[in-house]
Amino acid sequence: PFTFISAALFITIVLFGYQLKIFEGPLSDVSNQNFHLMSNCMWNVIITLTTTGFGEIYPKSLFGRFIGLIICFWGTFVVSSFVVTVNNMLTFSSSEEKSYTLFRDFA
């Protein structure tokens, strides 16, 4: 599960960062948002994925905002998948539960 989540995050950051560069790059000079740099585009994707949204750089075009919306929904899915994975890892199996109960009752 962690491999899937890590791969999904990496692919998402690169793919959506490139899409933001394509859609927002021509407007960078007018909007004073430097989307010419791939690092800025990837930073925007990371901040949007985690739903932090600092607001220092944001898309202005219709397609850029649509990509931002998709990133928000995908980020919610990835974060919830991570939470479910960690929860499943921390949950006792039936044999572990029996061992824990026996140890707790004995001590």
N, C-alpha and C positions, 0 to 999 in steps of 0.2 A: 504493500500500500504506500509506503513512503517513497518508493521508486516512482510510482505512478504520479504522486502528488508533486514530487520534485521535477519530474519531466514535464508535467502539465504546467507548472509555474514557469519553467525556463522557456518552453515553447510559446506560452502565452505572452511573456514579457517581450520576447524577440518579435513574434508575429504582429501583435497589436502595436508595438512600438514602431515597427516599419510602416504599418498602415497609418498611424498618426503622422509619421514623417511625410508620407505621400499626400495625405489630405490637408495637413496643416502647414507644410513647408512653404507653399507659395504665399500663404498669408502671414508668414512670420515677420516680414518687414513692416507690414501695415499694423499688425496687432501687438507688436512689441513682445511677442512670445517667441522665444528662439526654438522653434521646432526643426531647424535645419540640423541640429546635432542629434544623433541617435541616442546619446546618453540622456538628453533631456526628455526625449520621447519615452525611453524606457523608465525613467524616473516617474513620469506622469502615469505610466501603466502600473508601476508598483504601488504608488500612492492611491490610485483608484482601486486596485485589486484589494487592498487592505481596508478600503472605505475610510481612509484617514482624511484625504482631501485637504491638503494645506492651502491650496488656492493660489500659489505663486505662479503656477503655469497650468493653463487649462485650454481645451480646444474651443475655437470660435466658430468654425464652419459647421454646417448641418451634418455632414458625414463624420466629422471629427467628434461631434457630440453623440452621434449614434454609436460610434465605436466606444466612446466612454460609457455609454449605457450598457452595452454588451459586456464591457470589462467589469462593471459593477455587479451584474448578475453572475458572471462567471466567477468573480472573486468570492461571492457569497457561497457558491457551490463548492469551491476549492477549500475555503475555510471550514465549512461544515463537514466536508469529507475528512479533513484533518482532525477535527474534534471527534468524529465518530471513530476514526482509526485509533486515536489515543485512548478513547474510552474502552474500546474493545481490547486493547493491549493491557489495560489496567484492571480489567474484570477477571476475577478468579475463574478458572475452569472448575468442573465439578470435583475433581480429585484435589485441587488446591483448596477449594472451599471446605471439603471434609477434613483435610490436614489442619487448616486454620482453626476450624471449630474444635477439633480434638485437642489441639495445642492450647487454645483459649480456655477450654473446660478443665484441662489438666493443670494449667498454671494458676 
